[in-house]
Amino acid sequence: MTISKPRLSIILLNYGNSKWLEKCLHSFHNLEHWTANGPENIEVIVVDNGSKTSPLAELSQKFPWIKTIQNEKNLGFAGGNNVGIKQATAPFVMLLNSDTEFKQNTDLLALLEKFSDEKLAVVTPRLELTNGQLDPACHRGFPTPWNALMYYSGVAKLFPQAKWAAGYHLSWLDLKKAHEIEACSGAAMIVRQAAIAEVGVLDEDFFMYAEDIDWCYRFAQAGWKTLYDPEVTIIHHKYKSGQQTANWETKSKTISAFYDTMKQFMDKHYRRKYPRVILFLSFVMIDVLKKWKMHYERKQYASK
């Protein structure tokens, strides 16, 4: 029997508790292209990122259609996903968070038709929070110093339809129609393998956060495009790890990483593009906000 090559390889990264990963895998039954043996034309690769107790053996029993990879240690989001990407056999690769869920009758493969545009590197579906609102991380501009100032200062929230203010989340654009954006979320993004071959895999210097923005930025610098397409909607049960953990040490590291990687991105890509004083002031603003966020979250944590 000839086994056809998959059209899409999905990479699911797990670290620690696999509760949400299992829920995600169950939701694959909601795909339109589902067969008795698993999702048709889709390769599913589950990578465990060095969990103390690996769930892969148990998951393989419950979902025999998955391929599994066990990392000896936690390589971070970028490193863990890169392991899966390098094993993917389809011409398109999808990064998918373990805390996502497919809705009934999701035609995921329909998004592959968008790649008829030969300069398209990335397609992101609409990521939707459990309250039905858009997860704004799937629809972003690049965090230039100005966009960061508008976002962190709260001005963007006051003027969400103003192009000059809402450059980070591009909220003036029509979210009901497909259109180009600058960056999306690694929680659900489909990437052309040919673009990866040119630009490279995720930058493993970003251990957690901003690796998706960095990837989109590198694609853009090489002349590739990123598309937001609401034709497909995926539910994102956001913050089910990291900042929501019961362990304050892990929680605080996650919060720090969120702010520190923004500085890391700016330093990598804007060091020669902007005057030093602009980056210095941007870094000061980010550090002040991080300190405030840590203080607020510590108080919230202590009150529980």
Protein Blocks (a to p, Z undefined) as FASTA:
>chain_A
ZZdddfbdcddddehjaklmmmmmmmmmmpmkbcfkbcehiacddddehiabacklmmmm
mmmmbccdddfbdebjmlmmmmmmmmpcbfbdcdddfkbccdehiafklmmmmmmpmkbf
bdcdddddfkopacfkloccdddfklmmmmmnommmmmmmbmklmmmnopmbcfkbccdd
fbdcfkbccddfklmmmnopcdfklmgghklmmmmmmmmmnopacdddfkbccdddehig
hjlpcblklmmmmmmmmmmmmmmmmmmmmmmmpcfklmmmmmmmmmmmmmmmmmmmmmmm
mmZZ
